[in-house]
Amino acid sequence: MITTIFKKSTPINYSLVVVLVLFFFFLYQVQQTKWTDLLANSIQVILTIVLLIASLFLCNFIVKKNILTKNSSYTLLFFFVLLLFFPTVLKNTNLIVSNFFILLALRRLVSLQTLKAPKEKIFDASLWIFVASLFHFWAVLFILLVYISILFHVSRDYRNWLLPFVALFTTAVFFVFYALLVNQSIIANYLNTIQMDFKIDYFTSTYQNLALSIFSVFVVFFVFTAMVSLTSKPLNLQASYKKMVFAFLIGTAIFILSSNKSSYILIFTFFPLAVMATNSIEYSQSKLRNEIVLGGCLIASFFCFFSQL
């Protein structure tokens, strides 16, 4: 039944996912924040929810524009499901902003397969990644995906390899100019965030550990399925699917390297994992298997969400 509802891409499906995101977002905010604080930070709350909804539709745009999935709404649904696994992300505006810019970068990198205006796409993607790193430093690791994309498509032109440095210089100039104009301490505060920590004893709640464990099971299943089915994909799209795998690995590396290993940092893995999960559902011939997988994801995500309230 669930697969039947989201098998097509319709305005009703989009509306349903948006309503669900809004409901769970405000449910979490109300449970975790006093009404007075919520009203005092109303601008930040509005910005967070706008960027969250925008991220959903940007995910949908990327997969539809680049034919990464069929004409379904599964990617939106899986992105929503992954949010529920780690609800603390719903109160971290910086991570949501950073991930939004990473999605903008991925949009340009995936479309690089068309070989239209490659230099503009490489520069734009690099610029968005460096901007994302201003909100969470280790997002800068996605610059590796830029070079992987160059290697896949336009490695012969040496100028393409230099464009990320131009984007870095551009971002640095604007950041320093803004800091000097508004608040010079921003630079020092940013530099203080450049830390790494490999410790794994980071979660304070048993339910957070349980959520991570369940999430890991789904990760192994969907990533394994994506790797096995990679060779069956059209040749002209295989590079794009490989980018999704690399994007997931980079998102995981960000989580491992970040000094504050809160579960919300895994947000960088949500989009590539949602794409792989969607492909797992769309390319399976067993409707029963799809219902079990999708139903299991939904039940597990609801359990993780409510247990962490």
N, C-alpha and C positions, 0 to 999 in steps of 0.2 A: 504493500500500500504506500509506504513512504517513498519507495523508488518511483512509483507511478506518478506521484504528485510532483516530484522534482525532476522527472525525466525530461520535461520540456522547460524551455526558458520563456516564462510569461511574466507580465506585470504583477499578477497575483502572487507568484512565487517570490518575486523581489520584495513585494510589500510584506509578505509573511515573515521573511527573514529580517527585514528592517524592524518590524514590530517586535519580533523576538529579541533582537539586539537591544532595542530601547527598553523593553520590559526588564530584562536581566541586568542591564546597565544601571537603571534607576533602583532596582531592587537591591543590588549590591551597594550602591552609594548610600541608600537610606539605612542599610544595616550597619555600614562601616563608618558613617559620618553623621555628626549631629546636624539637625536641620539648620541651626544657626550658621554652622560652618559651611554647609552646603549652599545656603543663600549668599553668604559672604564671598564664596568662590564661584558664583554663578557663571561668570564669564569664562573661567577655566573649564568648568563642567560643560558648558555649551560648546566650547572649542574642541574639547575631547570627544564629545559625541558626534560632532560634525565631521571631524577627521576620521573617526571610526567608521561612520557610514560611508564617507568618501573612499576609505580604504576598501570597503566591501565592493563598491561599484568599480573601483580601479582594478581590483582582482578580476572581476567579471569582464571588464573591457580587455584586459591583457589576454585572457584565455580565448575570448571570442575573436578578437582582432587577429591573433596569431594561430588560430585553429589548434590550440593545445588540448581542447576538449571538444566534445560534440555539443549539440545545441541543448544543453541541460543547465540546471541551476545547482548542481551538486557542489561546485567550487564555493559558491556563496554559503551553502549550508555547512560544508566542512570547515570553512573559516570561522563561522559562528560557533560550531561545536568545539573547535580548538580553543577559542576564547574562554569557553565555559570551564575547560580543564584547569585553567589558571586565572581565576577571576581577579587576582590582584593587578593584572594588567589594566583593568578598567579604571583604576585610579592613578595610573602613571601616565600623565600627559606627555612627558618627554619621550618615553618609549613609543607611544602611539605616533607622535610627530616624526620621530626618527624612522620608524617603520614605514610611514607614509612616503617619505622621501626615497627610501629604498625601493618601494614599489614603483615610484616614478622612474627610478634608475633601471629597474628590471624591465619596465615597459619599453625603454629604449634599447636595452641589450637584446631582448628577445626579438624585437623587430629588425635587428641588424641582419637577420637571415635574408631579408629582401635585397640587401646590398644597395639600397637607396640612401643617399646622403650619409654614408657611414661615419664620416668625420664629425658631423653635427651630432649624431647619436652617441658616439664615443665621448665627446666632450660633455654633452648633456648628462649622460649617465654618470660620468666621473664627478661632475659638479654636484649632482643630487646626492651622491654617496658622501662627498666631503661635507656637504651641508648637514646630512644625517648624522655624521660623526660629531657635529657640534652639540647634538642633543644626547648622544651616547657614543663615547669615543670609539669603542671597538667595532662600531658599524663600518669603520674605515676598512675593515677586512674585505668588504664586498668589492673593493677595488681589484682584488684578485680575479673576480668574475669578469671585470672589464677586460683584463689581459687574456683570460681564457676565451672570451668572445672574439677578441682580435685574432687570437691564434686559430680559431675555428673558421673565420670568415675573411679577414682583410690583413693578414700578417705580412704580406709582401711590401706594403707601403710603410717605410720606417716612420713616417710622420704620425701614423696612427698610434705608435707606441709612445710618442711624446705628448700626446694630447692630454692624458691624465695629469701630467705635471703642470700643464697650462691651467687646467681646472683647479688644481691644488693652489697654485699661485693666486688665481682669481678669488677663490674662497678665502684664503688667508688675508688678502688685501682688504676685502670687504669686512671681514670679522674684526681685524685690528682697527679699521676706520670706525666701525660701529662702537667698539669698546672705548676708543679714545673720545668719541663724541658723547657717549651715554654714561658708561661706567667702566673705568679702567680695571677694576677688580675682577671683571668677567674673565679676563685672560688668565689671571692667577687661579681662579676657581676652576676654569676649564683644564688647566695643566694639572691640577690636583686630582682630576678624575682619571688621568692616564695611569692606571694601576692594573696589575693582573694578580690573580689569585687562583691556585689550582686546588684549594681545599674543597672537599666534597661534603663536609658536615655543616651544611648551610641552612637547611630547613628546620624551623622551630616547631612545626606541627606534624603530627603523625599523618594527618590527612593530606598535607602537602607532599610528603614522601609517597603516599599511596597514589596520589594523582600523577606524580612523575612516573611511578612504576607502570600504571595503566597506560599512560601516554607512550611510554617506551615500547610497550607491547604493540600498540597500533603503529608506531614508527617502524619497527622491524618488519611488520607485515606489509605495510604500504611501500616502503623503500625496496624491500625484496621483490615485491610484485612488479614495481616499476623497472627494476634492473633486469628482471627476467624477460619482461615484455618489450624491452627497449628495441631489440632488433626487429620486432614485428611492426614498428612504427614506420611511416613513410620516410624515405631517405632524406628528403628535404626538410623534415621536421625533427630528425634525430638529434641534431645539435641543440635545438631548443629544449628538448627533454633532458639532455645531458646538463644543460644550464640549470634546470630545476634541481637536479641531483646535487650539483656543485653549490647552488644557492642554499640548499638545506644543510649541507656539510659546513658551509661558512657560518650559517646561523647557529649551528651547534657549537662551532669553535668560539663564537662570540660569547655564548653561554659559559663555556669552559674557562675562558680567559678573564671574563669580567670579575672584578673584585667583589661586587655585591651580587651573589648568585641567587637572587630571588627568581621565582618561577616565571615572572613576567618577561624576563629577558628572552625566553623562548619564543616570543612573538615573531622574531626574525625567521623562524622556521615555519610559521603557519601557512604562508602562501604557497611555497613550493610543496609542502606536505599536502595541502588541500588539492593541488593539481594532481599529485601522484595518487591520492585517494580517489579523486574523481575518475581518473583513468582506470583505476582498479575496478570501479563499479561499472563504468561504461563499456569496458571491453570484456567483461565477464558474460558468459552465455547463461549462467545459472541465476534465475530470478530469486530463488530461495536463498542462495548464498549471499546475494546482494542485500536482501532484506535483513538477513542475520547480521551482516557486517555493519550496515547503516544503523539498524536498530541497536546493536551493541554499542556503537559509538555514541549514539544519543543518550542511552541509559547511563553509560559510564560518565559522560560529560555532565549530565544532570546530577548524578551522585557526587561527583567531584566538586561541582559548584556549590551545592547546598551544604556539603560537609565542611566547606571552608568559609561559610558565612560567619 
